[in-house]
Amino acid sequence: MSVHGNYAGNPEQPVHQVLTNTSLTDIGDAAKKMVKILASVAIANPSGSGVDCSLYWYKAATATDHLIWFKTVPTKDTLSIADLPVRLAEGDKIKAIGDNTVCVTLFYLDLIPLNRPTV
């Protein structure tokens, strides 16, 4: 008999990107061989007016961008999103739309497979 499962842990260094325009922007790199969990996101708006911001999950298997979050980030404020875990398979990535100077920070956990025999 063996035990199979996953350990969701090992927080990675945050991925931080300042948006430079209002187009869809890749945030960080695509997931590699190990599955990742997007645990939380922080979106900071240092500008003098509210900004509509969107997050997309790019699913590599279908080459499709899926809108997963949309909200107006108020003037000189930060929104934290911690109730939207997304499992990223190899090639998947997160994209964002905001405005010039909006900062997007992603916090990932690695999903480590556990396969060990039991006695």
C-alpha positions as CSV (number, residue, x, y, z in Angstrom):
1,M,0.0,0.0,0.0
2,S,1.2,3.5,-0.6
3,V,0.0,7.0,0.3
4,H,-0.5,9.6,-2.4
5,G,-1.2,13.3,-1.9
6,N,0.0,16.8,-2.2
7,Y,1.7,19.1,0.3
8,A,0.7,22.7,-0.4
9,G,3.5,24.7,1.1
10,N,7.0,26.1,0.6
11,P,6.1,29.8,-0.1
12,E,8.0,31.3,-2.9
13,Q,9.4,34.8,-3.2
14,P,6.6,37.1,-4.2
15,V,6.3,38.1,-7.9
16,H,6.0,41.9,-8.2
17,Q,5.2,43.9,-11.3
18,V,4.4,47.5,-12.0
19,L,2.0,47.9,-14.9
20,T,3.0,50.3,-17.5
21,N,-0.2,50.7,-19.5
22,T,-3.8,49.5,-19.7
23,S,-3.1,46.3,-21.8
24,L,-3.2,42.7,-20.6
25,T,0.2,42.0,-19.0
26,D,1.8,38.8,-17.9
27,I,2.7,38.9,-14.3
28,G,5.8,36.8,-13.7
29,D,6.6,33.6,-15.6
30,A,4.4,30.7,-16.6
31,A,4.3,27.8,-14.1
32,K,7.1,25.3,-14.7
33,K,7.0,21.5,-14.1
34,M,5.9,21.8,-10.4
35,V,2.2,22.8,-9.9
36,K,1.8,26.1,-8.1
37,I,-1.0,27.5,-6.1
38,L,-1.7,31.3,-6.3
39,A,-2.4,31.8,-2.6
40,S,-3.0,35.6,-2.6
41,V,-2.6,38.8,-4.6
42,A,-2.0,42.4,-3.6
43,I,-2.9,45.2,-6.0
44,A,-1.7,48.7,-5.1
45,N,-2.9,51.9,-6.7
46,P,-0.6,54.9,-5.9
47,S,-2.3,57.2,-8.4
48,G,-4.7,60.1,-7.6
49,S,-7.8,58.3,-8.9
50,G,-9.6,55.0,-8.7
51,V,-8.5,52.4,-11.3
52,D,-10.4,49.4,-12.6
53,C,-8.2,46.3,-12.3
54,S,-8.7,42.8,-13.6
55,L,-6.9,39.5,-13.1
56,Y,-6.9,36.7,-15.6
57,W,-5.9,33.1,-15.4
58,Y,-4.2,32.0,-18.7
59,K,-4.9,28.2,-19.1
60,A,-2.2,26.9,-21.3
61,A,-4.0,23.7,-22.2
62,T,-6.7,25.7,-24.1
63,A,-4.7,28.9,-24.8
64,T,-7.5,30.9,-23.1
65,D,-7.5,33.9,-20.8
66,H,-10.2,33.6,-18.1
67,L,-11.3,36.6,-16.1
68,I,-11.2,35.6,-12.4
69,W,-11.3,39.0,-10.6
70,F,-12.4,42.6,-11.4
71,K,-12.7,45.6,-9.1
72,T,-11.9,49.2,-8.8
73,V,-8.9,49.9,-6.6
74,P,-9.5,53.2,-4.8
75,T,-7.1,56.1,-4.9
76,K,-3.8,55.5,-3.0
77,D,-5.1,52.2,-1.7
78,T,-4.2,48.5,-1.8
79,L,-6.6,45.5,-2.2
80,S,-5.6,42.1,-1.0
81,I,-7.2,39.0,-2.5
82,A,-6.7,35.9,-0.3
83,D,-9.9,34.0,-1.0
84,L,-9.2,33.1,-4.6
85,P,-6.7,30.2,-4.7
86,V,-5.9,29.2,-8.3
87,R,-4.0,26.0,-9.1
88,L,-1.6,26.6,-12.0
89,A,-0.6,23.7,-14.2
90,E,2.5,23.8,-16.3
91,G,2.4,26.7,-18.7
92,D,-0.5,28.5,-16.9
93,K,0.1,32.1,-15.8
94,I,-1.6,35.1,-14.2
95,K,-2.2,38.3,-16.2
96,A,-3.5,41.7,-15.1
97,I,-5.0,44.8,-16.6
98,G,-4.9,48.1,-14.6
99,D,-3.3,51.4,-15.4
100,N,0.1,53.0,-15.4
101,T,1.9,52.6,-12.0
102,V,-0.6,50.0,-10.6
103,C,1.5,47.4,-8.7
104,V,0.5,43.7,-8.7
105,T,2.2,41.3,-6.3
106,L,1.5,37.5,-6.5
107,F,2.1,35.1,-3.6
108,Y,2.6,31.5,-4.6
109,L,2.8,28.2,-2.8
110,D,4.4,25.1,-4.4
111,L,2.2,22.0,-4.6
112,I,4.6,19.2,-3.8
113,P,3.5,15.6,-4.6
114,L,3.8,13.1,-1.9
115,N,4.2,9.5,-3.0
116,R,5.6,7.2,-0.4
117,P,5.0,3.5,0.4
118,T,3.5,2.5,3.8
119,V,4.2,-0.6,5.7
